[in-house]
Amino acid sequence: MSTSFVLVYVLRIVKIFLVKINRDRIFGSLILTSLLFISGCKQTAKIHDPDKELISWIVDEIAFPLPPPPPIESKDAIILKRIVDSLLSIKLIVAVYPVMDATIENSELKNIPNGFQELIDTIPDTKYITTTEGIKSQKGHTIVLPDTTKMKDSYDFNDFDLLFNFSKIWYNRGGTRAIFEVGVSRSGLAGGAAIFCLEKVKGKWQVVELVPTTIW
């Protein structure tokens, strides 16, 4: 076998080997890029305008300060209208927790009315609120994102009055029905949560069913 033939043969093998390595690298790079893209999408799945509208609406519906306790000598638990009106005029700092988990406890599903249960999917696509832009209170409350690091150090809320924690919001195809869970806390040790089943009638959201879930 001539030296030139052997050289050509070796070069062909090297070429095939290099092509295979290059192809594998390209294929591997494509897989890695795809995985990073998918992972990045999961980590930065942001809320959309319908979510912002509903968050704003819920804040305005249920954000209010605690009423003062009745006088010790009073046996009447009824709060006077003038006190209620005064409370409702107070502007609060409302924090919205930035993570919207895509879960509702299975034990609660039996309490959800027909027409809403089927809206809940099992896709674990957690959403993230990265900015309060587009989330605005019509009643003048200030809506902020909390410093989650500070929250780990204290049960008390020093930078805001209320903390809202939303699950993912599920809609029907027409966007006229929505279901989600929201927790409202006045401190790390005082709050409650409920599932809201809403329907949009003549362009305005209305509560169809409210299912309390947790008190802490």
N, C-alpha and C positions, 0 to 999 in steps of 0.2 A: 504494500500500500504506500503510495507516494506521500511525501511530506505535505505537498500542496493539498492533496485530497483530505488528509487528516486535519489540516488547518481549517479548510472549508467546513468540514464536518463539525469540528469543535466550535467554530464561529456560529454555525447554525443552532447548535445546542445552547450556546450562550445567549443568542438572540431570542430563542424561544423562552429561555429561563427569565431573561430580562423583561420580555413582553408580559409573561405570566405575573412576575412580581409587580410590574407597573399596573397591570389590570387589577390585581388583588388590592394594590394600594388605592387605586381609584375607586374600586368597589367598596373597600373599607372606609374610605373618606366619605363616600356618599352615604353609607350607613351611619357613620358617626355624625355627619352633618344633619341627617334626617332625625336622629335621636336627639341631638342638641336642639333642633328646631321644635320638635314635639315637646321636649322637656321645657323649653323656653316658653312655648305657648301655654303650657299648663301653669307655669309659675306666674305668667303675666296676663292671665285671662281677666280682662278688665270688664267692668260693668258697662251696660249700654244705656241709652237715653231712657227707655221704659223703666229700667231699674232706678235710675236717678229720680224720675218722676214719682215713683211709688215710695221710695225712701223719704223724699221730701214730704209727701202727703201723710205718711204714717207719723213722721216727727211732729207735724202740725196737729195731727189728730190726738196724740196721746202724751205729748210733752207738756207737763204742768208741774209746778212746785207743790210740795206737801202743804196741806192746810194747817194752820196753827191748831194746837190742841184746845178743846173747849175749856172754859174756866173750871177750876176744881169743884166749885159749888154747883155747877150746872149739870143737870141730868139729861139735857137735850143734846142729841148727837147730830142734829140737823145743822148744816152750815148755811148761814144766811146768804142770800143771793148777792148782796153787795160784797161779801167776802169772796165768793166764787168769782165774781166779775173782776175783783182786784187781783186775785191769783192768776186769772187767765191773761191779765195784761202784763204780767211779769215776763221779761225776756230772759231766756235761759241760754247757757252754753251747753250744747248737745254734742256729744262725741259719738261717732259711728265707727264701730270696730271694723278694721280694714279687711277681715277675712270672712267670706260668706260660704260656709260649708254646705255641701250638696247632700245633706242628710236630714231626714225626719224619722224619729223612732217608729219602728213598725207597730209598736203597741198603740200608737196614737192614730194610726190610719183608719181604724174602725169607727172613729168619731168624726171623720171627715165626710161631708155629704157627697152624694153621687154627683158626678160632673166635675169633681175636683180631684178625686183620688187618682184618676187616670192621667192627670197632668204631671204627676211626680214620676220622673224617670230615675233609673239607678246608675246613671253615668256620674262618676265621681269628679265632675269638672268644677272644682272649687273656684270661686271668683274672688278677685281682689279689688278693693277700693283704694286706688293710689292717689286720688285727689278728690277734694270736695267740689271741684268745679262742676257746675250743673246741678248740684244738690243745694237747694235754696229753700229756706222757710219763708212762707208767705206771711207768717205771724211775727217775723222779726227775730226769731231765735238764731243764734250763731251756731253753725254746724262745723265741726272740726274733726280731724282724725286724732285719736289719742296717741300719746307716747307709750307704746306697749312695754317698753323697758321700765318706765316708772311704775306702771301698773303692777309689776311683779314685786315691787318693794313695799307696797302698802295696799291695804284694803280700802282706804279712803280715796276719794276722787278729789284731788286738790286743784286740778286745772279745768274741771268742767262739772256741771251739775248732774247730768244724766248720761248714761252709756247705753246706746242701742246696739244690739248684736243681731244682725240679720242672717238667716240662712240664704241659700240660693233662692231666687224667685222663679217659679215655673209659670208659664203662660200657656193658654190655648193658642191655636194657630191664628186666630183673628185678633189676639191681644186684648180680648174683652173679659177674660177671666184670669185670675192669678191666685197662687197659693204659696205661702212661705211661713216660716216661723220667725218670730222676733222676740228677743229678750230685752227687758228694760231694767237697768240697775241704778240705784242711788248710791251704792257703795259695793265693794266686793262681797258684802254679806247681806245685802238687801235688794231683792229684785224678784222678777217673775217673767215667765215666757208664755206665749200663746201662738197657736197657728191661726193665721188670718186667711179666710177664703173670701176673695173680693170679686166683684163683677162691675164692669164699667157700663153705666146706663146714661145715655145722652152725654157722653164724653166725661162723666164724673165717676170716680170709684165709690162703690158702696160695699159695706160689710154684709156678706151673706151669712157667714158663720164664723164665730170666734170660739176656738177650742183651747182652753187653758191647759198648759202642759206641766210647768214646773214653778215652784216658789222656793226661794232661798233667802 
